[in-house]
Amino acid sequence: MIRVATITKAALAGSLMLVLTGCEIGPKKIEQTGFRGTGGDQITAVNRLVDQPVPAPPYETPDDSGPRAGETYQNVKVLNNVSAEQFNHLMAAITTWIAPPEQGCNYCHNPENMASDEVYTKVVARRMLQMTININQNWKPHVKETGVTCYTCHKGNAVPKNVWAMADAPAGTPIRTMSNKHGQNTPAATVAFTSLPYDPFTTYLGAKNNIRVQSASALRGPTPGPSIAKTEKTYALMMHMSSALNVNCTYCHNTDSFSSWDNSRPQRVGAWYGIRMVGDINNKYIASLASVFPANRKGPYGDVLKANCTTCHQGLNKPLGGVSMVKDYPALMGTTAAAPATAVPLPAATPTVSAPVTAAADGNVAAPASGQ
């Protein structure tokens, strides 16, 4: 009997360890953000709070007086209205933020002809400057006055560490058999190691599709609504956002009613804009470089590497801990007119569930006619 009991205990302990491997083990920090009993506690994984040091400017920021960069240098198409001194200051910073140390300026430029566009990374950098200015000018509902710089995403790397492309099926996954996983049931870091679809980004951060998995009823209504597949993909994106910011669902939502905007925290509005901002920059700026990037800078389906929430946040609810770098680089705040204006949408205070809907191109339900 003792031997049987010992074996049983060992088996139970082994099973428990197997189950716990699906949980994130480690110390947690708990902060109450709402009234007691409302489920508003924030749980932060302490071991994922990675230090994000902020580099000092290369030297003191010069004023904007003197000759313009477009007058001093040839082929300056984005920062041409910035003073040559501020232009040089920003170029020095970008070199330390992105370029490999052994290459320096030559990472983007031909040293024999600095005005030439023959190095593809210079063409990319020009487009990324337009993107950064666009974010700081037109997406303040998400980035506020903190703004962004190239360092926000790159952090000293030529290619940001956290990017995505259309996901290929995992190695060994059948493609044309009944056991095809259809892009899910393979725990992946992109969706917090859940078995949800591991590529919600193509639908919601690559295409202009709105999430429409919300209802005031437990049952499906007469109007065609979200399917289980769309629901799972929605949850996959939410798990990604939760992991990217190192927060739980109640950072944005009230568990009394996840769909209710009136009961939600202000952070939900910021996230609403964030989803649309990332979709905007992926479509308008990054995907437009498909013909410029070489094959090694693209995903398995030939699309360019794009941004998601982790690209900037990297485990913090505010990138770089909320430190604003852009004040030292006023050229990135939009002192030029090169960035195309973006009409920033407004979320409806209370989306109308019963409003008529239309199907988007990929089958996702588009926005209600009277709502967001």
N, C-alpha and C positions, 0 to 999 in steps of 0.2 A: 504493500500500500504506500509506503514511504517513497519507494522508487517511482511508482506511478504518479504520485502527487508531485514529485520533483520534476519529472518529465513534463507533466501538464503545466506546471508553473513556468518552466523554461520555454515551452511552446507559446504560452500566453505572453511572456515577456518579449519573445521574438516577434510575435504578431503585433504587439504594441509598438515596438521599434519600427516595424515595417510601415505601420499606419502613420507614425510620427514623422517619417521621412517626407511626407507630403505637406508638413507644416514648417513654418519658418522658425527655427529654434534660435534662441538668443534673448538677451535682455530687451525689454520694451519700456518705453516712456509713455505714461498715460496722462493726458491732460483733459480736464473737463471743460468743454467749450459751450455747453448749454445748461439748462436747468437740470437738476438731478432727476433721474428717472426718464429723461427724454432720449436716452441713447446717443448723446452728443459727445461722448468721449473720443478723443483722438489717440490712437495707438501708433507709436513710432518705433520702428526697429532701430535700436541704437547702433547696432553694428553696421548699418547701412548709411550712417551719417558720415560720409567721406568728406574730409576737409577739402575745400575748394579755394585755394589761395588766389588772391587777386593781384596781378602784377602791377607794379608802379609804372607810370608813364616813362618813356625813354628819357625825357627831360621835360622841363617846365613847358606847359602849353603856351605857344606864342599867340599874340593877338592876331586879329584878322586884317591887319593893315598891310599895305605894300602891294606889289604886283600880284595879279591873279595867277593861279597855277596854269590856266589855259594860255596866258600870255608868256609864261616863262618856259613851259615845256610843250613839246609836240604831242599830238594825239591824246590829249586828256579830254575824255568825253563825259565823265560823271562829275568829277570834282573840279571842273574848270573854273567855277566862280569862287572857289576857296582861295585864300591867300597862299602863295607859294610856300610860306613858312609853315602854315598849318598843314598843308599838303605833305611836306617833308616829314613833319612830326607824325602824322598818321601813317605814312608809309613805313617809317621806322618801327612804329608799334606793330603794324600788321606783319612785318618781317619776323618779329619775335613771337607773335601769336600763332603763326601758321607755318612759315617756311622752315624746313629742316636746317639746323645750324650750319651744316657743311655747304649748303647752297645759298642761303641768304637771299639777296635780291635776285639772284639768278634763277630762283625757283619760278619766278614769273617773267623775268626779263631776259632778253638777249643782251649781254653786257656790251656788245659791239654796237647795238642800236636799241637803246632803251625805249624808243617810241614804237618799235615793231610789235605787232600782235601775233608773231609766229609761234610763240610759246603758248600753248592752249590754256595754261593756268592763268595767264594774264586776262584772257577773255572771260574765264570763269570768275576771277576776282572782281572784274568790272561789274559783272551781273550781280555778284553777291553784295557789292557796295550798294547797288540800286535796291536790292532786297532789304538790306539793313536800314537804309534811309526810309524805305516804304513802311517798315515795321514801326520805326520811331515816329514817323509822321502820322500814319493812318490807323495804327492798331493800339492806341493808348488805352482803350478799354481793357486790354489784356496786359500790356507791358507797363502801363501807368507812366509815371515820370522817371522810373528807373531806367527804362530803355534797354537796348541791347547793343553789343558790339560784336565784332568777329570772334572775339575771345569767348563770348558766352557759349558758343557751340564748339569751337575748335579746341580751346584750352591747350594750346601748344602743339596740336596735331595737324598735319597737312590735311587729313580727312577726319572729321569728327568721329569719335569712337562709337557713337550710338546713332546709326542711320539704318534705313531699311530700303528694300526693293521688293518687288513682287516675289512672294515666297515660293521657292521650289518645293516639291514634295520631299520629305526627309529621305535620306538614303535608304534604299530597300523597300520603300513604300510602293505597293502595286498601283499602277495607274489605271488599268482597264479591267479590273477584276471586282468581284462583289465585296472584297475586303478593302477596297479603297477607302481611306480615312477622310477623304474630302476636305483635306486641310485642317483637320483637328484631331483630338484624342492623342496628341503627342505633346506632353508638357514642354513648354518653351518659355525662355526668359522673357520674350517680348510680351507675353500675357501672364506674367507672374507665375509661371510654371503650372498653370491650370491646363486642363484638357480641352479648353475652348478653342475655337478657330485661331490658329496662330498668325493669321494675316488679316486683321480687321482694317489695316491701314489702307490697302488698295481701295476699299469701299468708302471709308470715311475721311481719310487724310490725303487720298490721291484723287478720288472722284468727288464731285460736288453733290453728295447725297446726305440728307438729313436723317438723323436717328428718329425713328417713329415708334419705338417700343415703349409705349406708356398708355395707360387706360384707366378709367374710373371704374371699370367692371372687371370681374374675375373671368367673365366669359367673353368669347369672341362675338362681336356685334355683326350686324348685317353687312356693313361696309367692309370690303376686303382690307384686312389689317396685317400686322406683322406676323410672320410665320415663326416657327421654332428656330429655323436656320438664322433668320434675321435677329431674333432675340439672342441667340448664342453669340452672334458676331458683335452685337451691341455690348453684351456683358464682357466679351473679350477686350473691346476697346476701353471699357470702364476699368477692368483689371489692369490694363496697361497704364492708364492714367494714375491709378492708385499706387502702383509700383513705382512709376516714374517720379512721383512727388513724395513717395514714402508716407502716404496717408491712407486712412480707411474711408469707406463710403460716406461717413457722416461729416467729412471735411466739406462736402458740398450739399449733401442731401439730409433731409429729416426722415428718419425711419418710419415716422407716422404715415408718410405718404411720399414715396420717392418721386412721384410725378409732379407734386404740387410745387409751383414756383413760390407761392406766398409763404410757405413754410420752410423754404430752403435757405441756406446760409448765403451771404453775398458772394462767397467763392464760386458758387455755381454759375453766376453770371460771368465771372472771369473765365471759367472753364469753357462756357458756351462760346465766348469770343475766341478763346485759344484754339478750339477745334477748327473754327473757320479761318483763323489766321494761318495755321499750319497748312490747311488745305489750299489757301490762297498762294502762299509762297511756294508750295510744292508744284502747283500747276503753272503759275505765272512766271516764276523765276528759275526753279531748279529743273523741271521737266523740259523747259525750253532749251536747255543745254545738251540735249540728247545727241545732237550732231557734233558737238564739240568734245565731249568726254571720250577717252579711249575705252576699249572693252574692259580693261581691268578696273575701271571706275563705274562699272554697271553691274546689275544683278544678273541672275541666271536667265532671265527673260529679255535682257537687253535694255531695261529701263534704268535710268540713273538712280544713284543712291539718294534718298530723300530724308526729310526730317520727320521726327515724331516728338512726343512730349519728353522722352528721355534725352533727346539730343541736347536740350537746354537745361532741363531740371536736374537730371542725374542724381536722384535721391533726395532732393531738397524741394520743399514746397515753393521756395523762391530761388531761382538760379543765383549761384554765387552768394547764397545767404541773404539776398536782397540788396547787396552792395551795388551801387550804380557806378559803372565805369565811364558811361557815355559823356558825363560832364567834362571829362578831360579831353574829349575828342568831338568838339562841336560840329565838325564837318559831317559826322554820322547822324546828327539830329535833323539834318535836312536843310542846310544852308544853300544847297543847290536845288535846282528845279528838275533834276534828271529823273527822279523816281516817279513813276506813273501813279496817279491818285487812285485809291481804292475806295469804293463806296462800302463803308462798314455797316453791316446789317444790324438791326435791333431785335433782341428777343422779345417775344410777346410776353406780357406779364403773366398771363394764364393761357397756355395753348388750348385751343378749342378741340376737344376730342372728337366731337361729332361733325366737324367741318368736312366737306368733300375733299378727297385726296386723289392724286394721280400717281401712276407708277413711274419711278425713275428708270433710267436706261438699264440698270442692272437688276431691276425688280424691287429695289428698296422703295418704300413709300415716301413720296415727296412731301413737302410742307403743306399743312392745311391752308386752304385759300385765304383764310382770315387770320392765320397765325404766323409763327416765326418762319 
